[in-house]
Amino acid sequence: MMLKRSFLQLSALALLSPAALSVSAQTSGAEIEAVVRHHAVLVEATYLDTLQAAQALQAAVGAFVATPSAEGLEACRQAWRAAREFYGQTEAFRFHGGPIDDDKGPEGRLNAWPLDEAYVDAVAGKPRAGLINNPKFRITKASLSRANERGGEENISTGWHAIEFLLWGQDRSETGPGDRSFEDYVDGKAPNADRRRQYLSVVTELLVDDLSFLVKAWAPQQRNFRARFEKGGRESVRRMIVGLGSLSRGELAGERMEVALNSQDQEDEHSCFSDNTHRDIVTNALGIENVWLGRYTRRDGTRLEGPGLRDLVAARKPELAERTSAQIAASVAAAEALQAPFDREIIGAKDAPGRLRVKKTIDSLVAQSKLLVDAAAAIGIAKLTLVQP
């Protein structure tokens, strides 16, 4: 989800203080231009891979709703997980007023959470709940968009987590994900199965549309956001660092991990229906590392490499660049050590092994956010401004 407004304003560390931008003349325009241009290539590639993975999900959903089966439902689940691997890495491109989360951006439709299941479909104890079971609600992309977050932040009708809930159902198990039956989509086996099939198809199509919008916004040689970003010079570098700092501290360490660790509540984990939260955390941490290093491993296995923020810092303060790189790598490693399901990692006393693993990841992300501020100062960006998504 976009950071809850109150939390966003209080978090992101003193790290990102509202202030002006000052830039040292030491950082050459040519160096900055190379980093900014390569970053645009990396962003487009990551969004394109995400779109293609989402289209594979759409194909799986199309086959499933045509002929519902246990095997078809599992294929949809696997495609959803595969697409999330790429989308998670794109979150490093947020939090600086870009096309994903500016005033007209689709982030709220794509990845808002937590989701009130009863807003979408029937849940335990409420067999007639949800838009699916309301015959007066017309299921279209426009109506689902209008319904998203209508009447409350948890009234989520679109995006990854609406699809996730439709595929897995409520997670009522302590050891595994939700276990929705494919028969929920079979006429005569469950009420409104036809509307459930329609909803799953339409919400997946809307996801693909929103990802297509982002690919177009970052397409090369167009009059679009990318063109403005590539001409932005030092301001674009500032945006990159703001995005990494905000994701590191405010969103990932804070909203997605500290909140759940403190509450020990399954409802506060990111992908609660599928128990995919541990992978969400890994891919977010990896996305930060991608931007810092200027590298990205594509869906087809090829690797993009070029100048990144690290190179700008290394030219001024090599030791700081090395420390920051090591800390970011440590965050990825700590995230990878988290065990599934995440809702079990957060349970227990302070010294419970899972809670210690979560706390280690949080502490590493907080430490890297502080180093990112130092890295910004090293290249002449003395103060950072957090742009509200």
Sequence and secondary structure as in RCSB ss.txt:
>XXXX:A:sequence
MMLKRSFLQLSALALLSPAALSVSAQTSGAEIEAVVRHHAVLVEATYLDTLQAAQALQAAVGAFVATPSAEGLEA
CRQAWRAAREFYGQTEAFRFHGGPIDDDKGPEGRLNAWPLDEAYVDAVAGKPRAGLINNPKFRITKASLSRANER
GGEENISTGWHAIEFLLWGQDRSETGPGDRSFEDYVDGKAPNADRRRQYLSVVTELLVDDLSFLVKAWAPQQRNF
RARFEKGGRESVRRMIVGLGSLSRGELAGERMEVALNSQDQEDEHSCFSDNTHRDIVTNALGIENVWLGRYTRRD
GTRLEGPGLRDLVAARKPELAERTSAQIAASVAAAEALQAPFDREIIGAKDAPGRLRVKKTIDSLVAQSKLLVDA
AAAIGIAKLTLVQP
>XXXX:A:secstr
    HHHHHH STTTS S      TTS HHHHHHHHHHHHHHHHHHHHHHHHHHHHHHHHHHHHHHS  HHHHHH
HHHHHHHHHHHHHHHGGG SSS TTTSTT SHHHHH  S  HHHHS BTTBTT SGGG TTS   HHHHHHHTTT
TSTT   SSHHHHHHHHH     SSS     GGGGSTTTSTTHHHHHHHHHHHHHHHHHHHHHHHHHT TTSSSH
HHHHHT THHHHHHHHHHHHIIIIIIIIIIIIIHHHHH  GGGSTTTTTT HHHHHHHHHHHHHHHHHTEEE TT
S EEE   HHHHHHTT HHHHHHHHHHHHHHHHHHHT  S HHHHT SSTT HHHHHHHHHHHHHHHHHHHHHHH
HHHTT         
